[in-house]
């Protein structure tokens, strides 16, 4: 796993919440949904740069706290009627540890 950055334990990420990690690419929000699925997105909404890490996680989406844009956690794509996207990053779980790759999807 040389290409992967260790984020921490899955338990370090609140259910229906996120944890922010700082990288040379900027802040990345690592999300956990109710089914313990883990996702990673650039922590900036494509609309006005709102902090997605402070948004509401629901299903496989997050709602930006500034203007209620909804983005898919799998791909960072805004859901209609909004248009735009933010960068999504691959995530792996290994022995309850979360890893992300900085190679965008």
C-alpha positions in Angstrom: 0.0 0.0 0.0 2.8 2.4 -0.8 0.5 4.8 -2.7 -2.0 5.0 0.1 -2.1 7.4 3.1 -3.3 6.0 6.5 -6.2 8.1 7.8 -6.8 6.2 11.0 -9.3 3.7 12.3 -12.8 3.6 10.9 -13.9 4.4 14.5 -12.1 7.8 14.2 -14.7 8.8 11.7 -18.2 9.5 13.2 -21.1 7.7 11.7 -22.9 10.1 9.3 -19.9 12.4 9.8 -16.4 13.1 8.5 -12.8 13.7 9.4 -10.6 16.1 7.6 -7.0 15.4 6.6 -4.6 17.9 5.3 -2.5 17.0 2.3 -0.3 18.8 -0.2 -3.4 18.8 -2.4 -5.4 20.6 0.3 -8.0 19.4 2.8 -9.8 16.1 2.1 -12.9 15.1 3.9 -13.2 11.4 4.7 -16.9 10.5 5.2 -18.6 7.5 6.9 -22.3 6.8 6.2 -24.8 4.7 8.2 -23.7 1.5 6.5 -20.0 2.1 7.5 -19.1 2.9 3.9 -16.1 5.3 3.6 -15.7 8.0 1.0 -13.2 10.8 0.4 -13.8 14.1 -1.4 -12.0 17.4 -1.7 -13.4 19.4 1.2 -14.7 22.2 -1.0 -18.1 22.4 -2.6 -17.9 23.2 -6.3 -20.5 25.9 -5.9 -19.0 28.4 -3.5 -16.2 26.4 -1.8 -18.2 25.5 1.3 -16.7 22.9 3.7 -18.3 19.6 2.7 -16.9 18.1 5.9 -19.5 20.1 7.8 -22.3 19.0 5.7 -25.1 16.4 6.3 -24.3 12.8 5.3 -27.3 10.9 4.0 -27.1 7.6 2.1 -24.3 8.0 -0.4 -24.5 11.8 -0.5 -23.5 14.9 1.4 -25.3 18.2 1.5 -23.2 21.3 1.6 -23.8 23.4 4.7 -23.8 26.7 2.8 -26.3 26.4 0.0 -27.7 22.9 0.2 -26.0 21.5 -2.9 -26.1 17.7 -2.8 -23.0 15.8 -4.0 -22.5 12.1 -4.5 -19.9 10.7 -2.1 -18.8 8.1 -4.6 -17.8 10.5 -7.4 -18.1 14.1 -6.1 -20.8 14.9 -8.7 -23.5 17.4 -7.9 -27.0 16.0 -8.1 -29.5 17.6 -10.4 -30.6 20.4 -10.7 -27.1 21.5 -9.6 -24.1 21.0 -11.9 -20.5 20.6 -11.0 -18.2 18.3 -9.1 -15.4 18.0 -6.6 -12.5 15.6 -6.6 -13.2 12.1 -5.3 -10.4 9.9 -4.0 -10.2 6.1 -3.7 -10.6 4.6 -0.3 -9.5 1.2 1.2 -10.3 -0.5 4.5 -7.7 -2.9 5.9 -8.0 -4.4 9.4 -10.4 -1.5 10.3 -7.9 1.1 9.2 -8.9 3.6 6.5 -6.5 4.5 3.7 -6.9 7.0 0.8 -5.0 7.4 -2.4 -4.3 10.9 -3.6 -4.8 9.7 -7.2 -8.2 11.2 -8.1 -10.8 8.8 -9.5 
